[in-house]
């Protein structure tokens, strides 16, 4: 289940489906998330994983989340991992960052506007 909130947020889409939404703030902005994904990617390469194996792993992980109910009650860390997997696939050009059916959507905080009476 994706949580909606009244703050800045980043949402990850895969094949037309909303997969994950995470809050953003001054400490956890888009660059923070991209940096974490890059660190995971670099660590995988250092450990000897091929780019193709990382693409397959992250794609299968997102498909598992997208199509199956294996994660019954995701914890905060689970949602973070899902966002990181999407960002890794964006970095590897598997997902288009601003595609029309997949990628990222950045939403600013919703402002409450009063209607004139």
C-alpha positions in Angstrom: 0.0 0.0 0.0 1.4 3.4 -1.0 1.1 6.1 1.7 0.0 9.6 0.6 1.1 12.5 2.7 0.9 16.3 2.9 4.6 16.9 2.3 7.1 17.0 -0.6 7.3 13.5 -2.0 8.9 11.4 -4.7 6.9 8.6 -6.4 8.3 5.7 -8.4 6.3 4.2 -11.3 6.9 1.0 -13.2 5.0 0.0 -16.3 2.2 2.4 -15.5 1.8 1.5 -11.9 2.6 3.5 -8.8 5.1 1.3 -6.9 6.4 3.5 -4.1 6.1 7.0 -2.6 8.6 8.4 -0.1 8.6 11.7 1.7 11.2 14.3 0.9 12.7 17.0 3.0 15.8 19.1 3.1 17.9 16.1 4.2 16.2 13.5 2.0 15.8 15.1 -1.4 16.1 13.7 -4.9 19.9 13.9 -4.8 20.0 12.0 -1.5 18.0 9.1 -3.0 20.1 9.1 -6.2 23.3 9.1 -4.1 22.1 6.1 -2.1 21.2 4.2 -5.3 24.6 5.1 -6.8 26.3 3.8 -3.7 24.4 0.4 -3.9 25.3 0.2 -7.6 29.0 0.9 -7.1 29.1 -1.6 -4.2 27.6 -4.3 -6.4 30.2 -3.6 -9.1 33.0 -3.7 -6.5 31.7 -7.1 -5.3 31.9 -8.5 -8.9 28.2 -8.4 -9.9 27.7 -7.7 -13.6 25.5 -4.8 -14.7 23.2 -7.3 -16.3 22.8 -9.3 -13.1 22.0 -6.1 -11.2 19.4 -5.1 -13.8 17.8 -8.6 -13.5 17.9 -8.5 -9.7 16.3 -5.1 -9.4 13.8 -5.7 -12.2 12.7 -9.0 -10.6 12.5 -7.3 -7.2 10.2 -4.5 -8.5 8.1 -7.1 -10.4 7.7 -9.1 -7.2 6.5 -6.0 -5.4 4.3 -5.0 -8.3 2.6 -8.3 -9.1 2.8 -10.4 -5.9 1.7 -9.9 -2.3 4.9 -11.2 -0.8 5.5 -8.1 1.3 2.5 -8.3 3.6 3.2 -5.2 5.8 6.2 -3.4 4.4 8.4 -1.6 6.9 9.9 1.8 6.2 13.2 0.1 5.1 11.3 -2.0 2.6 9.8 1.1 0.9 13.3 2.7 0.9 14.7 -0.4 -0.8 12.0 -0.3 -3.4 12.7 3.3 -4.2 16.4 2.5 -4.4 15.7 -0.3 -6.9 13.8 2.0 -9.1 16.6 4.6 -9.0 19.2 1.9 -9.9 17.2 0.9 -12.9 16.9 4.6 -13.9 20.7 5.0 -13.6 21.2 1.9 -15.7 18.7 3.3 -18.4 16.2 0.4 -17.9 13.5 2.8 -16.7 13.2 6.3 -18.2 13.3 8.9 -15.4 10.5 11.0 -16.9 8.7 8.4 -19.0 5.0 8.6 -19.6 4.4 5.2 -17.9 7.3 4.8 -15.6 9.9 6.8 -13.8 9.7 9.4 -11.1 7.1 12.0 -10.1 8.2 14.8 -7.7 5.4 16.4 -5.9 5.7 19.6 -3.8 3.9 20.0 -0.5 0.2 20.5 -1.0 -0.7 24.0 0.2 -4.1 24.6 1.9 -5.8 27.4 0.1 -9.0 28.9 1.5 -11.7 29.6 -0.9 -13.1 33.1 -1.0 -16.6 33.4 0.5 
